[in-house]
Amino acid sequence: VMISFFIAFPLGAYFLNKWLQDFAYRIDIHWSLYLWSGIITIFIALATISFRSIKAALANPVNSLRSE
């Protein structure tokens, strides 16, 4: 997630600023917006991984072996 964020951040910032320059009313996107989006993305990824790990740890292995 961190690697993809560091790849997407400069590309997104560049293309978003290029796109926003074409409007009559221009705004600047503050860097904190990118920071918060990265933090929220990392939180969602960690929550998903944690949930799936706990679910796998609590699962009964006999049920998995029966279906194989």
Contacts in CASP RR format, 6 or more apart in sequence:
PFRMAT RR
TARGET T0000
AUTHOR 0000-0000-0000
METHOD contacts of the structure
MODEL  1
VMISFFIAFPLGAYFLNKWLQDFAYRIDIHWSLYLWSGIITIFIALATIS
FRSIKAALANPVNSLRSE
1 41 0 8 1.000
1 42 0 8 1.000
1 45 0 8 1.000
2 42 0 8 1.000
5 38 0 8 1.000
5 41 0 8 1.000
5 42 0 8 1.000
9 34 0 8 1.000
13 29 0 8 1.000
13 34 0 8 1.000
16 29 0 8 1.000
17 29 0 8 1.000
20 26 0 8 1.000
20 27 0 8 1.000
20 29 0 8 1.000
END
